[in-house]
Amino acid sequence: VFAYGQTNSGKTYTMRGSANEPGIIPLAVHDLFRTIQQHMDREFLVRMSYMEIYNEEINDLLVPEHRKLQIHENYERGIYVAGLSEEIVTCPEQVLKFVSFGESHRHIGETNMNVYSSRSHTIFRMVIESRDKADDSDTDSCDAVRVSVLNLVDLAGSERAAKTGAEGVRLKEGSHINKSLMTLGTVIKKLSEGIKGQGGHVPYRDSKLTRILQPALGGNANTAIICNITLAQVHADETKSSLQFASRALRVTNCAEINEILTDAALLKRQRKEIEELRAKLKNSQSEHLDEDVLHLRNTLLQSELEKERIALELEEERKAKEQREKRLLQQAKKIENLSSLVLNSERDDRAIVSSKNKRRQTWCARPLSNEFSVEV
Ligand SMILES: Nc1ncnc2c1ncn2[C@@H]1O[C@H](COP(=O)(O)OP(=O)(O)OP(=O)(O)O)[C@@H](O)[C@H]1O
């Protein structure tokens, strides 16, 4: 959807609207999420980007530091702006928050005709990917992802520079704005003449605007151009030129087809793949953890068994040592007993000797007594 027309004709108002009268962007965003909710049989992934083309330079409105971005083209992604940030969004409020953030970084300037004149073209883009939920259970499914792109474009004013009183910076802006719009006009003219069908050249590459929007302009797209005009007599020629542009655009015939992608170019597919890989990793890491736990438990068990054996050995040794000690004590006790019996015997013998000596003393006059036995224990 393009908003085309001279400055101050209400293009930005048409796209954004006001709190009471929402414009195309908020209406389309709400409509999109409402439709998503109604399609319970499909899963969706929605992402958005917001850029401006100012003086033929592409700036990212969501990440203002991303400036002067380049356009690339490859087989997988088609035409794309390298380095342009894309936000995955899940509800209208989130999208509109990003939009107002982007708006605050758009280039605006004062002209004779509009105090807040948009000096750049802005492209608000939503990429909607979806797939059938039933594909999860169906192993034979082709796993196709449907990809749609919605471009909501607010063009800068199409008026001639003299009218806006432009000079200096504004004049430079004007020449770039006109270059893009002129190329857009030429592209629309060529398409309306059916040049493409005849194999002729369509100059998409002559401006950043037409190059980025090439897929939305020729062929596989539904394109709507909102032509904003002012009724004032002074702007009659601008109004006429806008209406001429609109009537040319009307003659362009497009044939929109459903884009089904089977390669990994669809983010939804890549994300699903990533989720599955992460799930597998998680599963593996869980079983790795289990193995680690089992190993740890086995080690602990082994250690406690070794400890048990060591304690048993120590106890055995202690028991043997105790037995030895008891044996030795028993032997000593026996020895003591023997010796004490000897002592007793010797005492008795001693007493016997003493009494016999005494008897002898009594008989053969006494001799001095001496200890003839000594016992060592
Ligand atoms: N339908 C409308 N109802 C109320 N106000 C409107 C309407 N359309 C435009 N306006 C007002 O007119 C003024 C100019 O509109 P707007 O900025 O949308 O023009 P524009 O075409 O985007 O201009 P430029 O190309 O310079 O950016 C704004 O103040 C806007 O609020």
The ligand as a Tripos MOL2 file, in Angstrom:
@<TRIPOS>MOLECULE
LIG
   31    33     1     0     0
SMALL
NO_CHARGES

@<TRIPOS>ATOM
      1 N1         -8.2870   13.4940    7.0310 N.pl3     1 LIG1
      2 C1         -7.6980   14.3820    7.8400 C.ar      1 LIG1
      3 N2         -8.3240   14.7900    8.9470 N.ar      1 LIG1
      4 C2         -7.7250   15.6450    9.7770 C.ar      1 LIG1
      5 N3         -6.5240   16.2070    9.5700 N.ar      1 LIG1
      6 C3         -5.8570   15.8410    8.4660 C.ar      1 LIG1
      7 C4         -6.4120   14.9280    7.5480 C.ar      1 LIG1
      8 N4         -5.5130   14.7500    6.5620 N.ar      1 LIG1
      9 C5         -4.4630   15.5520    6.8500 C.ar      1 LIG1
     10 N5         -4.6730   16.2150    7.9790 N.ar      1 LIG1
     11 C6         -3.7400   17.1670    8.5800 C.3       1 LIG1
     12 O1         -3.1230   17.9130    7.5560 O.3       1 LIG1
     13 C7         -1.7520   18.1340    7.8400 C.3       1 LIG1
     14 C8         -0.8720   17.5840    6.7340 C.3       1 LIG1
     15 O2         -1.0660   16.1890    6.6320 O.3       1 LIG1
     16 P1          0.1270   15.1900    6.4510 P.3       1 LIG1
     17 O3          1.2940   15.5870    7.2590 O.co2     1 LIG1
     18 O4         -0.4390   13.8820    6.6240 O.co2     1 LIG1
     19 O5          0.4780   15.4890    4.9240 O.3       1 LIG1
     20 P2          1.5530   14.7770    4.0390 P.3       1 LIG1
     21 O6          0.9640   14.5720    2.7240 O.co2     1 LIG1
     22 O7          2.1020   13.5940    4.7370 O.co2     1 LIG1
     23 O8          2.6720   15.8990    3.9450 O.3       1 LIG1
     24 P3          4.2430   15.7370    3.6630 P.3       1 LIG1
     25 O9          4.4080   15.0940    2.3510 O.co2     1 LIG1
     26 O10         4.7730   17.1170    3.6950 O.co2     1 LIG1
     27 O11         4.7540   14.9120    4.7910 O.co2     1 LIG1
     28 C9         -1.4820   17.4930    9.1660 C.3       1 LIG1
     29 O12        -1.5330   18.4320   10.1730 O.3       1 LIG1
     30 C10        -2.6150   16.5020    9.3150 C.3       1 LIG1
     31 O13        -2.9240   16.2740   10.6880 O.3       1 LIG1
@<TRIPOS>BOND
     1     1     2 1
     2     2     3 ar
     3     2     7 ar
     4     3     4 ar
     5     4     5 ar
     6     5     6 ar
     7     6     7 ar
     8     6    10 ar
     9     7     8 ar
    10     8     9 ar
    11     9    10 ar
    12    10    11 1
    13    11    12 1
    14    11    30 1
    15    12    13 1
    16    13    14 1
    17    13    28 1
    18    14    15 1
    19    15    16 1
    20    16    17 2
    21    16    18 1
    22    16    19 1
    23    19    20 1
    24    20    21 2
    25    20    22 1
    26    20    23 1
    27    23    24 1
    28    24    25 2
    29    24    26 1
    30    24    27 1
    31    28    29 1
    32    28    30 1
    33    30    31 1
@<TRIPOS>SUBSTRUCTURE
     1 LIG1         1 GROUP 0 **** ****
